Amino acid sequence: DQGVIIVWDLPAAKELNRWQVKDWVRSVGISTDGETVAASQHVPYRDKIKVKPSFHLWDAGTGKMKMDLTKEITGGMTAVAYSPDGKWLAMCRGNIELEGPTGKVTLFDPSTGKKVRELTPGHSRGATDLAFHPDGKHLFSAGRDQLVKVWRLEDGKLVREFGKFVDRGYWITSISISPDGRL
């Protein structure tokens, strides 16, 4: 919540780079080549004034902003992820204070920063996390509605839902897919 992004060399447990951003960092996604960090940022509520979140792509080596995608988003972002092949950048929204399917998932072209499509219907009361399937053809999203949704990347169609819809209750807060794609 101090607006710092840190890049680590995991095997060496060594910090490679660190830079300050304007707002709190809500989530990050790392490009498959390790050169770009996608960061969703927001300002915390102050005196009940809502501040629009921001979305930037940063150079992992220099910490310099590569692209500002803020104009492409609406609402608070909860997760960002790059596809394993680097073709897609996905983000999801999680506005719990709003009723209805506010947890939309959006796909971007990471090379241009342009919005490709929005996946609908969104998660009721907000999406919480994203994971690309290793097959490179599907994206999974989790939400506050206790559902996991499977989306086909080619056309953005909803393929399947897992779980039982609950409007208020326990959330599915994170999702991960095994490397073989079976679990």
SULJOGI-V940689 format. One record per backbone hydrogen bond with DSSP energy under -1.0 kcal/mol. CO is the residue of the C=O (numbers start at 1). NH is the residue of the N-H. If there is no record, write none. Layout:
BEGIN
CO | NH
CO | NH
END
This chain:
BEGIN
3 | 21
5 | 19
7 | 16
7 | 17
9 | 13
9 | 14
14 | 9
17 | 7
19 | 5
24 | 42
27 | 40
29 | 38
31 | 34
35 | 60
36 | 31
37 | 58
38 | 29
39 | 56
40 | 26
40 | 27
41 | 54
42 | 24
46 | 49
49 | 46
54 | 41
55 | 69
56 | 39
57 | 66
57 | 67
58 | 37
59 | 63
64 | 59
67 | 57
69 | 72
70 | 73
76 | 94
79 | 92
81 | 90
83 | 86
88 | 83
89 | 108
90 | 81
91 | 106
92 | 78
92 | 79
93 | 127
94 | 96
95 | 98
100 | 102
100 | 125
102 | 104
103 | 123
104 | 93
105 | 119
106 | 91
107 | 116
107 | 117
108 | 89
109 | 113
114 | 109
117 | 107
119 | 105
123 | 103
123 | 126
126 | 144
129 | 142
131 | 140
133 | 136
137 | 153
138 | 133
139 | 151
140 | 131
141 | 149
142 | 128
142 | 129
143 | 146
143 | 172
145 | 166
147 | 143
148 | 162
149 | 141
150 | 159
150 | 160
151 | 139
152 | 156
157 | 152
160 | 150
162 | 148
178 | 181
END
